[in-house]
Amino acid sequence: MGKTKYSAKYKTEIVLELLREEEQIGALAAKHKLHPNLLRNWRKEFLGKAPMIFDESRQKQENNAAKREMQEEKDELLKTVGQLTLERDWLKKKSVEIFGPDYEKKFSKKPF
C-alpha cells in the first residue's frame, strides 16, 4: 500500500489547528482521518524547523540565491537580444544588397 502525500499547506493547517489545543490530538486525528502519530510527527517537524523562519542568515542566503538566479536570467535574455539584433542588422544589410535601398516598399502589404 502506497503512502499518501499531503501538501505542505495542508500539513501546516492541521499542525496549527493542533497547536491551538482546541481539540485533543485523538479527536483531531479522527476528524481528519489521520493517525495520531502522524500528527505528532508533523508537529515535531514543524516546531523543529520554526526557528529557521527567523534566521536572518538563511534569509540572506535565499535572497542572494534569488538575486543570482535573476541576474543569470537577465544575462541570458540580454545575450538573446544581442544575437537577435545582430541577425536583424545582417538581414537588413543583405536585403539592401539584394533588393536595393527601397526593398521595404516592394514587400509591404497594401490595404485593400
HUKA-V862390 format. One record per pair of residues at least 4 apart in sequence whose ideal C-beta (glycine too) atoms are under 6 Angstrom apart, sorted by sequence separation. I is the first residue (numbers start at 1). J is the second residue. D is the distance in whole Angstrom. If there is no record, write none. Layout:
i;j;d
I;J;D
I;J;D
This chain:
i;j;d
6;10;5
23;27;4
34;38;5
95;99;6
99;103;4
104;108;6
6;11;5
23;28;5
29;34;5
96;101;6
52;58;6
29;36;4
95;103;5
18;28;6
26;36;6
29;39;5
25;36;5
25;39;6
18;39;6
18;43;6
15;42;5
15;43;5
11;42;5
15;46;5
